[in-house]
Amino acid sequence: MTQVRQLPEDATGTWELAADPSIVAGIRRQVADRLTSWGLDHLVFTTEMIVSELVTNAIRYGGAPVGLRLIRDQRLICEASDPRQTQPHLRRARRSALTYRPGCLM
């Protein structure tokens, strides 16, 4: 069973963005302003970093339009969308060729 409740209109922030990397700084400012208006100043820095990464990746790999949505409920939810239908692939970090180990350079 699911219980659905409607959030107040001012509990969400929604943006539709062009696939242009130059917009990322501007959307970060808009997100910071929205969080400040919600009294969530302590989340601005972290959310700006998350938004920057999500929007940049959506622009780079998905194309336009890029959707961004913040939802203020019991938790802050940050969603990004793009028009591609493919699912993201989990990738693991590779060991760097410059990793230092005593006695050798890998």
Jmol script that loads the backbone (N, CA, C; Angstrom):
load data "model"
ATOM      1  N   MET A   1       0.840  -1.148   0.000  1.00  0.00           N
ATOM      2  CA  MET A   1       0.000   0.000   0.000  1.00  0.00           C
ATOM      3  C   MET A   1       0.903   1.233   0.000  1.00  0.00           C
ATOM      4  N   THR A   2       0.499   2.239  -0.700  1.00  0.00           N
ATOM      5  CA  THR A   2       1.249   3.478  -0.794  1.00  0.00           C
ATOM      6  C   THR A   2       0.392   4.622  -0.300  1.00  0.00           C
ATOM      7  N   GLN A   3       1.021   5.471   0.473  1.00  0.00           N
ATOM      8  CA  GLN A   3       0.333   6.676   0.928  1.00  0.00           C
ATOM      9  C   GLN A   3       0.994   7.860   0.231  1.00  0.00           C
ATOM     10  N   VAL A   4       0.226   8.594  -0.516  1.00  0.00           N
ATOM     11  CA  VAL A   4       0.742   9.734  -1.261  1.00  0.00           C
ATOM     12  C   VAL A   4       0.224  11.010  -0.619  1.00  0.00           C
ATOM     13  N   ARG A   5       1.138  11.959  -0.444  1.00  0.00           N
ATOM     14  CA  ARG A   5       0.707  13.257   0.055  1.00  0.00           C
ATOM     15  C   ARG A   5       1.324  14.329  -0.838  1.00  0.00           C
ATOM     16  N   GLN A   6       0.628  15.386  -0.983  1.00  0.00           N
ATOM     17  CA  GLN A   6       1.080  16.468  -1.844  1.00  0.00           C
ATOM     18  C   GLN A   6       1.969  17.408  -1.047  1.00  0.00           C
ATOM     19  N   LEU A   7       3.093  17.782  -1.672  1.00  0.00           N
ATOM     20  CA  LEU A   7       3.997  18.748  -1.055  1.00  0.00           C
ATOM     21  C   LEU A   7       3.512  20.158  -1.353  1.00  0.00           C
ATOM     22  N   PRO A   8       3.809  21.090  -0.487  1.00  0.00           N
ATOM     23  CA  PRO A   8       3.481  22.485  -0.789  1.00  0.00           C
ATOM     24  C   PRO A   8       4.190  22.932  -2.071  1.00  0.00           C
ATOM     25  N   GLU A   9       3.598  23.851  -2.785  1.00  0.00           N
ATOM     26  CA  GLU A   9       4.146  24.306  -4.070  1.00  0.00           C
ATOM     27  C   GLU A   9       5.559  24.862  -3.917  1.00  0.00           C
ATOM     28  N   ASP A  10       5.840  25.511  -2.801  1.00  0.00           N
ATOM     29  CA  ASP A  10       7.168  26.100  -2.616  1.00  0.00           C
ATOM     30  C   ASP A  10       8.213  25.102  -2.105  1.00  0.00           C
ATOM     31  N   ALA A  11       7.866  23.820  -2.043  1.00  0.00           N
ATOM     32  CA  ALA A  11       8.794  22.792  -1.567  1.00  0.00           C
ATOM     33  C   ALA A  11       9.594  22.154  -2.699  1.00  0.00           C
ATOM     34  N   THR A  12       9.421  22.637  -3.902  1.00  0.00           N
ATOM     35  CA  THR A  12      10.193  22.101  -5.021  1.00  0.00           C
ATOM     36  C   THR A  12      10.792  23.244  -5.834  1.00  0.00           C
ATOM     37  N   GLY A  13      11.903  22.952  -6.430  1.00  0.00           N
ATOM     38  CA  GLY A  13      12.528  23.855  -7.393  1.00  0.00           C
ATOM     39  C   GLY A  13      12.766  23.069  -8.657  1.00  0.00           C
ATOM     40  N   THR A  14      12.311  23.557  -9.779  1.00  0.00           N
ATOM     41  CA  THR A  14      12.418  22.829 -11.041  1.00  0.00           C
ATOM     42  C   THR A  14      13.003  23.734 -12.109  1.00  0.00           C
ATOM     43  N   TRP A  15      13.985  23.200 -12.833  1.00  0.00           N
ATOM     44  CA  TRP A  15      14.626  23.941 -13.910  1.00  0.00           C
ATOM     45  C   TRP A  15      14.751  23.046 -15.130  1.00  0.00           C
ATOM     46  N   GLU A  16      14.545  23.611 -16.312  1.00  0.00           N
ATOM     47  CA  GLU A  16      14.837  22.933 -17.577  1.00  0.00           C
ATOM     48  C   GLU A  16      15.984  23.702 -18.217  1.00  0.00           C
ATOM     49  N   LEU A  17      17.066  22.993 -18.509  1.00  0.00           N
ATOM     50  CA  LEU A  17      18.310  23.635 -18.897  1.00  0.00           C
ATOM     51  C   LEU A  17      18.741  23.228 -20.301  1.00  0.00           C
ATOM     52  N   ALA A  18      19.423  24.142 -20.963  1.00  0.00           N
ATOM     53  CA  ALA A  18      20.026  23.845 -22.265  1.00  0.00           C
ATOM     54  C   ALA A  18      21.282  23.003 -22.041  1.00  0.00           C
ATOM     55  N   ALA A  19      21.694  22.295 -23.063  1.00  0.00           N
ATOM     56  CA  ALA A  19      22.907  21.477 -22.981  1.00  0.00           C
ATOM     57  C   ALA A  19      24.126  22.345 -23.269  1.00  0.00           C
ATOM     58  N   ASP A  20      24.381  23.277 -22.393  1.00  0.00           N
ATOM     59  CA  ASP A  20      25.480  24.227 -22.560  1.00  0.00           C
ATOM     60  C   ASP A  20      26.258  24.298 -21.249  1.00  0.00           C
ATOM     61  N   PRO A  21      27.516  23.864 -21.249  1.00  0.00           N
ATOM     62  CA  PRO A  21      28.294  23.855 -20.009  1.00  0.00           C
ATOM     63  C   PRO A  21      28.425  25.219 -19.343  1.00  0.00           C
ATOM     64  N   SER A  22      28.256  26.289 -20.078  1.00  0.00           N
ATOM     65  CA  SER A  22      28.398  27.618 -19.481  1.00  0.00           C
ATOM     66  C   SER A  22      27.264  27.951 -18.507  1.00  0.00           C
ATOM     67  N   ILE A  23      26.197  27.182 -18.484  1.00  0.00           N
ATOM     68  CA  ILE A  23      25.072  27.459 -17.587  1.00  0.00           C
ATOM     69  C   ILE A  23      25.259  26.893 -16.188  1.00  0.00           C
ATOM     70  N   VAL A  24      26.272  26.035 -16.015  1.00  0.00           N
ATOM     71  CA  VAL A  24      26.419  25.324 -14.738  1.00  0.00           C
ATOM     72  C   VAL A  24      26.624  26.290 -13.572  1.00  0.00           C
ATOM     73  N   ALA A  25      27.465  27.288 -13.734  1.00  0.00           N
ATOM     74  CA  ALA A  25      27.692  28.245 -12.642  1.00  0.00           C
ATOM     75  C   ALA A  25      26.404  28.975 -12.270  1.00  0.00           C
ATOM     76  N   GLY A  26      25.622  29.348 -13.260  1.00  0.00           N
ATOM     77  CA  GLY A  26      24.369  30.049 -12.998  1.00  0.00           C
ATOM     78  C   GLY A  26      23.357  29.189 -12.267  1.00  0.00           C
ATOM     79  N   ILE A  27      23.267  27.921 -12.630  1.00  0.00           N
ATOM     80  CA  ILE A  27      22.298  27.046 -11.962  1.00  0.00           C
ATOM     81  C   ILE A  27      22.740  26.762 -10.529  1.00  0.00           C
ATOM     82  N   ARG A  28      24.046  26.718 -10.305  1.00  0.00           N
ATOM     83  CA  ARG A  28      24.531  26.558  -8.933  1.00  0.00           C
ATOM     84  C   ARG A  28      24.094  27.748  -8.076  1.00  0.00           C
ATOM     85  N   ARG A  29      24.170  28.950  -8.613  1.00  0.00           N
ATOM     86  CA  ARG A  29      23.724  30.134  -7.869  1.00  0.00           C
ATOM     87  C   ARG A  29      22.226  30.068  -7.585  1.00  0.00           C
ATOM     88  N   GLN A  30      21.449  29.628  -8.569  1.00  0.00           N
ATOM     89  CA  GLN A  30      20.002  29.528  -8.372  1.00  0.00           C
ATOM     90  C   GLN A  30      19.660  28.488  -7.300  1.00  0.00           C
ATOM     91  N   VAL A  31      20.379  27.379  -7.312  1.00  0.00           N
ATOM     92  CA  VAL A  31      20.166  26.346  -6.300  1.00  0.00           C
ATOM     93  C   VAL A  31      20.528  26.897  -4.918  1.00  0.00           C
ATOM     94  N   ALA A  32      21.647  27.599  -4.821  1.00  0.00           N
ATOM     95  CA  ALA A  32      22.051  28.197  -3.536  1.00  0.00           C
ATOM     96  C   ALA A  32      20.981  29.167  -3.033  1.00  0.00           C
ATOM     97  N   ASP A  33      20.449  29.981  -3.935  1.00  0.00           N
ATOM     98  CA  ASP A  33      19.388  30.923  -3.547  1.00  0.00           C
ATOM     99  C   ASP A  33      18.158  30.187  -3.034  1.00  0.00           C
ATOM    100  N   ARG A  34      17.792  29.111  -3.721  1.00  0.00           N
ATOM    101  CA  ARG A  34      16.604  28.342  -3.297  1.00  0.00           C
ATOM    102  C   ARG A  34      16.830  27.725  -1.923  1.00  0.00           C
ATOM    103  N   LEU A  35      18.000  27.127  -1.715  1.00  0.00           N
ATOM    104  CA  LEU A  35      18.285  26.520  -0.412  1.00  0.00           C
ATOM    105  C   LEU A  35      18.279  27.566   0.699  1.00  0.00           C
ATOM    106  N   THR A  36      18.829  28.729   0.420  1.00  0.00           N
ATOM    107  CA  THR A  36      18.836  29.809   1.401  1.00  0.00           C
ATOM    108  C   THR A  36      17.412  30.237   1.744  1.00  0.00           C
ATOM    109  N   SER A  37      16.567  30.326   0.735  1.00  0.00           N
ATOM    110  CA  SER A  37      15.171  30.712   0.986  1.00  0.00           C
ATOM    111  C   SER A  37      14.435  29.658   1.810  1.00  0.00           C
ATOM    112  N   TRP A  38      14.892  28.413   1.735  1.00  0.00           N
ATOM    113  CA  TRP A  38      14.305  27.332   2.526  1.00  0.00           C
ATOM    114  C   TRP A  38      14.934  27.222   3.916  1.00  0.00           C
ATOM    115  N   GLY A  39      15.933  28.045   4.202  1.00  0.00           N
ATOM    116  CA  GLY A  39      16.619  27.956   5.488  1.00  0.00           C
ATOM    117  C   GLY A  39      17.596  26.795   5.570  1.00  0.00           C
ATOM    118  N   LEU A  40      18.071  26.347   4.430  1.00  0.00           N
ATOM    119  CA  LEU A  40      18.996  25.215   4.376  1.00  0.00           C
ATOM    120  C   LEU A  40      20.406  25.671   3.989  1.00  0.00           C
ATOM    121  N   ASP A  41      20.839  26.769   4.568  1.00  0.00           N
ATOM    122  CA  ASP A  41      22.156  27.326   4.261  1.00  0.00           C
ATOM    123  C   ASP A  41      23.279  26.309   4.468  1.00  0.00           C
ATOM    124  N   HIS A  42      23.141  25.458   5.462  1.00  0.00           N
ATOM    125  CA  HIS A  42      24.182  24.480   5.771  1.00  0.00           C
ATOM    126  C   HIS A  42      24.348  23.424   4.669  1.00  0.00           C
ATOM    127  N   LEU A  43      23.414  23.337   3.744  1.00  0.00           N
ATOM    128  CA  LEU A  43      23.502  22.356   2.653  1.00  0.00           C
ATOM    129  C   LEU A  43      23.947  22.972   1.327  1.00  0.00           C
ATOM    130  N   VAL A  44      24.189  24.282   1.299  1.00  0.00           N
ATOM    131  CA  VAL A  44      24.486  24.956   0.032  1.00  0.00           C
ATOM    132  C   VAL A  44      25.734  24.404  -0.634  1.00  0.00           C
ATOM    133  N   PHE A  45      26.854  24.354   0.065  1.00  0.00           N
ATOM    134  CA  PHE A  45      28.106  23.941  -0.564  1.00  0.00           C
ATOM    135  C   PHE A  45      28.008  22.526  -1.147  1.00  0.00           C
ATOM    136  N   THR A  46      27.534  21.587  -0.345  1.00  0.00           N
ATOM    137  CA  THR A  46      27.433  20.195  -0.797  1.00  0.00           C
ATOM    138  C   THR A  46      26.470  20.061  -1.960  1.00  0.00           C
ATOM    139  N   THR A  47      25.335  20.713  -1.878  1.00  0.00           N
ATOM    140  CA  THR A  47      24.338  20.613  -2.945  1.00  0.00           C
ATOM    141  C   THR A  47      24.839  21.256  -4.225  1.00  0.00           C
ATOM    142  N   GLU A  48      25.574  22.374  -4.113  1.00  0.00           N
ATOM    143  CA  GLU A  48      26.159  22.987  -5.306  1.00  0.00           C
ATOM    144  C   GLU A  48      27.103  22.014  -6.013  1.00  0.00           C
ATOM    145  N   MET A  49      27.906  21.299  -5.251  1.00  0.00           N
ATOM    146  CA  MET A  49      28.837  20.332  -5.846  1.00  0.00           C
ATOM    147  C   MET A  49      28.081  19.192  -6.536  1.00  0.00           C
ATOM    148  N   ILE A  50      27.050  18.695  -5.886  1.00  0.00           N
ATOM    149  CA  ILE A  50      26.249  17.611  -6.460  1.00  0.00           C
ATOM    150  C   ILE A  50      25.556  18.085  -7.732  1.00  0.00           C
ATOM    151  N   VAL A  51      24.941  19.256  -7.673  1.00  0.00           N
ATOM    152  CA  VAL A  51      24.254  19.812  -8.848  1.00  0.00           C
ATOM    153  C   VAL A  51      25.240  20.010  -9.994  1.00  0.00           C
ATOM    154  N   SER A  52      26.398  20.549  -9.690  1.00  0.00           N
ATOM    155  CA  SER A  52      27.405  20.781 -10.713  1.00  0.00           C
ATOM    156  C   SER A  52      27.778  19.479 -11.419  1.00  0.00           C
ATOM    157  N   GLU A  53      28.007  18.436 -10.646  1.00  0.00           N
ATOM    158  CA  GLU A  53      28.374  17.138 -11.215  1.00  0.00           C
ATOM    159  C   GLU A  53      27.226  16.533 -12.021  1.00  0.00           C
ATOM    160  N   LEU A  54      26.032  16.539 -11.462  1.00  0.00           N
ATOM    161  CA  LEU A  54      24.883  15.943 -12.155  1.00  0.00           C
ATOM    162  C   LEU A  54      24.566  16.673 -13.463  1.00  0.00           C
ATOM    163  N   VAL A  55      24.532  17.992 -13.416  1.00  0.00           N
ATOM    164  CA  VAL A  55      24.191  18.765 -14.611  1.00  0.00           C
ATOM    165  C   VAL A  55      25.284  18.638 -15.667  1.00  0.00           C
ATOM    166  N   THR A  56      26.545  18.710 -15.252  1.00  0.00           N
ATOM    167  CA  THR A  56      27.638  18.564 -16.213  1.00  0.00           C
ATOM    168  C   THR A  56      27.600  17.206 -16.894  1.00  0.00           C
ATOM    169  N   ASN A  57      27.382  16.147 -16.126  1.00  0.00           N
ATOM    170  CA  ASN A  57      27.302  14.812 -16.718  1.00  0.00           C
ATOM    171  C   ASN A  57      26.094  14.673 -17.638  1.00  0.00           C
ATOM    172  N   ALA A  58      24.967  15.233 -17.243  1.00  0.00           N
ATOM    173  CA  ALA A  58      23.776  15.168 -18.097  1.00  0.00           C
ATOM    174  C   ALA A  58      24.006  15.910 -19.406  1.00  0.00           C
ATOM    175  N   ILE A  59      24.684  17.049 -19.346  1.00  0.00           N
ATOM    176  CA  ILE A  59      24.997  17.798 -20.569  1.00  0.00           C
ATOM    177  C   ILE A  59      25.955  16.997 -21.435  1.00  0.00           C
ATOM    178  N   ARG A  60      27.001  16.477 -20.824  1.00  0.00           N
ATOM    179  CA  ARG A  60      28.040  15.764 -21.571  1.00  0.00           C
ATOM    180  C   ARG A  60      27.520  14.477 -22.198  1.00  0.00           C
ATOM    181  N   TYR A  61      26.733  13.711 -21.473  1.00  0.00           N
ATOM    182  CA  TYR A  61      26.348  12.384 -21.942  1.00  0.00           C
ATOM    183  C   TYR A  61      24.892  12.257 -22.369  1.00  0.00           C
ATOM    184  N   GLY A  62      24.062  13.237 -22.062  1.00  0.00           N
ATOM    185  CA  GLY A  62      22.648  13.075 -22.343  1.00  0.00           C
ATOM    186  C   GLY A  62      22.068  14.037 -23.338  1.00  0.00           C
ATOM    187  N   GLY A  63      22.560  15.257 -23.383  1.00  0.00           N
ATOM    188  CA  GLY A  63      21.998  16.246 -24.300  1.00  0.00           C
ATOM    189  C   GLY A  63      20.852  17.012 -23.688  1.00  0.00           C
ATOM    190  N   ALA A  64      20.242  17.836 -24.514  1.00  0.00           N
ATOM    191  CA  ALA A  64      19.167  18.728 -24.048  1.00  0.00           C
ATOM    192  C   ALA A  64      17.808  18.098 -24.267  1.00  0.00           C
ATOM    193  N   PRO A  65      16.837  18.478 -23.515  1.00  0.00           N
ATOM    194  CA  PRO A  65      16.927  19.362 -22.360  1.00  0.00           C
ATOM    195  C   PRO A  65      17.357  18.581 -21.121  1.00  0.00           C
ATOM    196  N   VAL A  66      18.064  19.258 -20.237  1.00  0.00           N
ATOM    197  CA  VAL A  66      18.454  18.684 -18.952  1.00  0.00           C
ATOM    198  C   VAL A  66      17.465  19.195 -17.926  1.00  0.00           C
ATOM    199  N   GLY A  67      16.927  18.288 -17.153  1.00  0.00           N
ATOM    200  CA  GLY A  67      16.009  18.672 -16.084  1.00  0.00           C
ATOM    201  C   GLY A  67      16.708  18.613 -14.743  1.00  0.00           C
ATOM    202  N   LEU A  68      16.417  19.555 -13.885  1.00  0.00           N
ATOM    203  CA  LEU A  68      16.948  19.554 -12.529  1.00  0.00           C
ATOM    204  C   LEU A  68      15.797  19.854 -11.586  1.00  0.00           C
ATOM    205  N   ARG A  69      15.720  19.066 -10.523  1.00  0.00           N
ATOM    206  CA  ARG A  69      14.651  19.283  -9.559  1.00  0.00           C
ATOM    207  C   ARG A  69      15.177  19.085  -8.146  1.00  0.00           C
ATOM    208  N   LEU A  70      14.855  20.018  -7.276  1.00  0.00           N
ATOM    209  CA  LEU A  70      15.110  19.898  -5.844  1.00  0.00           C
ATOM    210  C   LEU A  70      13.780  19.717  -5.145  1.00  0.00           C
ATOM    211  N   ILE A  71      13.733  18.793  -4.229  1.00  0.00           N
ATOM    212  CA  ILE A  71      12.515  18.534  -3.470  1.00  0.00           C
ATOM    213  C   ILE A  71      12.863  18.623  -1.987  1.00  0.00           C
ATOM    214  N   ARG A  72      12.211  19.525  -1.295  1.00  0.00           N
ATOM    215  CA  ARG A  72      12.414  19.694   0.144  1.00  0.00           C
ATOM    216  C   ARG A  72      11.280  19.003   0.867  1.00  0.00           C
ATOM    217  N   ASP A  73      11.615  17.899   1.509  1.00  0.00           N
ATOM    218  CA  ASP A  73      10.653  17.148   2.305  1.00  0.00           C
ATOM    219  C   ASP A  73      11.360  16.809   3.611  1.00  0.00           C
ATOM    220  N   GLN A  74      11.216  15.605   4.099  1.00  0.00           N
ATOM    221  CA  GLN A  74      11.955  15.210   5.291  1.00  0.00           C
ATOM    222  C   GLN A  74      13.455  15.160   4.995  1.00  0.00           C
ATOM    223  N   ARG A  75      13.799  14.971   3.719  1.00  0.00           N
ATOM    224  CA  ARG A  75      15.165  15.018   3.223  1.00  0.00           C
ATOM    225  C   ARG A  75      15.177  15.913   1.998  1.00  0.00           C
ATOM    226  N   LEU A  76      16.351  16.412   1.663  1.00  0.00           N
ATOM    227  CA  LEU A  76      16.499  17.168   0.427  1.00  0.00           C
ATOM    228  C   LEU A  76      16.824  16.170  -0.678  1.00  0.00           C
ATOM    229  N   ILE A  77      16.047  16.185  -1.744  1.00  0.00           N
ATOM    230  CA  ILE A  77      16.256  15.286  -2.881  1.00  0.00           C
ATOM    231  C   ILE A  77      16.670  16.126  -4.071  1.00  0.00           C
ATOM    232  N   CYS A  78      17.701  15.684  -4.749  1.00  0.00           N
ATOM    233  CA  CYS A  78      18.209  16.375  -5.920  1.00  0.00           C
ATOM    234  C   CYS A  78      18.145  15.404  -7.094  1.00  0.00           C
ATOM    235  N   GLU A  79      17.388  15.749  -8.124  1.00  0.00           N
ATOM    236  CA  GLU A  79      17.204  14.880  -9.290  1.00  0.00           C
ATOM    237  C   GLU A  79      17.669  15.596 -10.547  1.00  0.00           C
ATOM    238  N   ALA A  80      18.340  14.863 -11.410  1.00  0.00           N
ATOM    239  CA  ALA A  80      18.697  15.384 -12.725  1.00  0.00           C
ATOM    240  C   ALA A  80      18.202  14.387 -13.758  1.00  0.00           C
ATOM    241  N   SER A  81      17.782  14.896 -14.903  1.00  0.00           N
ATOM    242  CA  SER A  81      17.287  14.015 -15.968  1.00  0.00           C
ATOM    243  C   SER A  81      17.790  14.529 -17.309  1.00  0.00           C
ATOM    244  N   ASP A  82      17.840  13.619 -18.255  1.00  0.00           N
ATOM    245  CA  ASP A  82      18.184  13.975 -19.635  1.00  0.00           C
ATOM    246  C   ASP A  82      17.357  13.087 -20.550  1.00  0.00           C
ATOM    247  N   PRO A  83      17.340  13.366 -21.849  1.00  0.00           N
ATOM    248  CA  PRO A  83      16.449  12.638 -22.746  1.00  0.00           C
ATOM    249  C   PRO A  83      16.905  11.223 -23.120  1.00  0.00           C
ATOM    250  N   ARG A  84      18.118  10.835 -22.788  1.00  0.00           N
ATOM    251  CA  ARG A  84      18.596   9.499 -23.175  1.00  0.00           C
ATOM    252  C   ARG A  84      17.843   8.423 -22.421  1.00  0.00           C
ATOM    253  N   GLN A  85      17.655   7.300 -23.080  1.00  0.00           N
ATOM    254  CA  GLN A  85      16.929   6.187 -22.483  1.00  0.00           C
ATOM    255  C   GLN A  85      17.852   5.131 -21.883  1.00  0.00           C
ATOM    256  N   THR A  86      19.161   5.287 -22.012  1.00  0.00           N
ATOM    257  CA  THR A  86      20.091   4.288 -21.497  1.00  0.00           C
ATOM    258  C   THR A  86      20.286   4.459 -19.996  1.00  0.00           C
ATOM    259  N   GLN A  87      20.560   3.349 -19.357  1.00  0.00           N
ATOM    260  CA  GLN A  87      20.811   3.358 -17.919  1.00  0.00           C
ATOM    261  C   GLN A  87      22.288   3.647 -17.663  1.00  0.00           C
ATOM    262  N   PRO A  88      22.617   4.313 -16.566  1.00  0.00           N
ATOM    263  CA  PRO A  88      24.027   4.549 -16.254  1.00  0.00           C
ATOM    264  C   PRO A  88      24.738   3.236 -15.936  1.00  0.00           C
ATOM    265  N   HIS A  89      26.018   3.196 -16.220  1.00  0.00           N
ATOM    266  CA  HIS A  89      26.833   2.018 -15.940  1.00  0.00           C
ATOM    267  C   HIS A  89      27.746   2.306 -14.758  1.00  0.00           C
ATOM    268  N   LEU A  90      27.758   1.394 -13.806  1.00  0.00           N
ATOM    269  CA  LEU A  90      28.631   1.525 -12.660  1.00  0.00           C
ATOM    270  C   LEU A  90      30.061   1.268 -13.110  1.00  0.00           C
ATOM    271  N   ARG A  91      30.951   2.155 -12.766  1.00  0.00           N
ATOM    272  CA  ARG A  91      32.361   1.995 -13.104  1.00  0.00           C
ATOM    273  C   ARG A  91      33.175   2.036 -11.829  1.00  0.00           C
ATOM    274  N   ARG A  92      34.223   1.266 -11.828  1.00  0.00           N
ATOM    275  CA  ARG A  92      35.125   1.240 -10.684  1.00  0.00           C
ATOM    276  C   ARG A  92      36.389   2.017 -11.029  1.00  0.00           C
ATOM    277  N   ALA A  93      36.923   2.713 -10.061  1.00  0.00           N
ATOM    278  CA  ALA A  93      38.154   3.471 -10.273  1.00  0.00           C
ATOM    279  C   ALA A  93      39.308   2.499 -10.528  1.00  0.00           C
ATOM    280  N   ARG A  94      40.150   2.863 -11.493  1.00  0.00           N
ATOM    281  CA  ARG A  94      41.341   2.059 -11.773  1.00  0.00           C
ATOM    282  C   ARG A  94      42.491   2.570 -10.928  1.00  0.00           C
ATOM    283  N   ARG A  95      43.431   1.683 -10.702  1.00  0.00           N
ATOM    284  CA  ARG A  95      44.633   2.107  -9.996  1.00  0.00           C
ATOM    285  C   ARG A  95      45.424   3.016 -10.912  1.00  0.00           C
ATOM    286  N   SER A  96      45.899   4.074 -10.359  1.00  0.00           N
ATOM    287  CA  SER A  96      46.666   5.043 -11.126  1.00  0.00           C
ATOM    288  C   SER A  96      48.021   4.468 -11.507  1.00  0.00           C
ATOM    289  N   ALA A  97      48.490   4.834 -12.692  1.00  0.00           N
ATOM    290  CA  ALA A  97      49.812   4.393 -13.134  1.00  0.00           C
ATOM    291  C   ALA A  97      50.907   5.051 -12.298  1.00  0.00           C
ATOM    292  N   LEU A  98      50.558   6.075 -11.544  1.00  0.00           N
ATOM    293  CA  LEU A  98      51.552   6.783 -10.752  1.00  0.00           C
ATOM    294  C   LEU A  98      51.457   6.442  -9.263  1.00  0.00           C
ATOM    295  N   THR A  99      50.790   5.337  -8.940  1.00  0.00           N
ATOM    296  CA  THR A  99      50.673   4.924  -7.548  1.00  0.00           C
ATOM    297  C   THR A  99      52.054   4.564  -7.008  1.00  0.00           C
ATOM    298  N   TYR A 100      52.398   5.110  -5.869  1.00  0.00           N
ATOM    299  CA  TYR A 100      53.716   4.847  -5.276  1.00  0.00           C
ATOM    300  C   TYR A 100      53.602   3.722  -4.263  1.00  0.00           C
ATOM    301  N   ARG A 101      54.481   2.777  -4.409  1.00  0.00           N
ATOM    302  CA  ARG A 101      54.640   1.744  -3.412  1.00  0.00           C
ATOM    303  C   ARG A 101      56.121   1.693  -3.061  1.00  0.00           C
ATOM    304  N   PRO A 102      56.456   1.508  -1.810  1.00  0.00           N
ATOM    305  CA  PRO A 102      57.866   1.457  -1.448  1.00  0.00           C
ATOM    306  C   PRO A 102      58.613   0.440  -2.318  1.00  0.00           C
ATOM    307  N   GLY A 103      59.668   0.886  -2.916  1.00  0.00           N
ATOM    308  CA  GLY A 103      60.505  -0.011  -3.706  1.00  0.00           C
ATOM    309  C   GLY A 103      60.131  -0.089  -5.175  1.00  0.00           C
ATOM    310  N   CYS A 104      58.993   0.485  -5.587  1.00  0.00           N
ATOM    311  CA  CYS A 104      58.638   0.391  -7.005  1.00  0.00           C
ATOM    312  C   CYS A 104      57.699   1.521  -7.388  1.00  0.00           C
ATOM    313  N   LEU A 105      57.654   1.786  -8.647  1.00  0.00           N
ATOM    314  CA  LEU A 105      56.715   2.758  -9.212  1.00  0.00           C
ATOM    315  C   LEU A 105      55.850   1.993 -10.181  1.00  0.00           C
ATOM    316  N   MET A 106      54.565   1.920  -9.931  1.00  0.00           N
ATOM    317  CA  MET A 106      53.675   1.135 -10.792  1.00  0.00           C
ATOM    318  C   MET A 106      53.114   1.989 -11.883  1.00  0.00           C
TER     319      MET A 106
END
end "model"
wireframe off; spacefill off
backbone 0.3
color backbone group
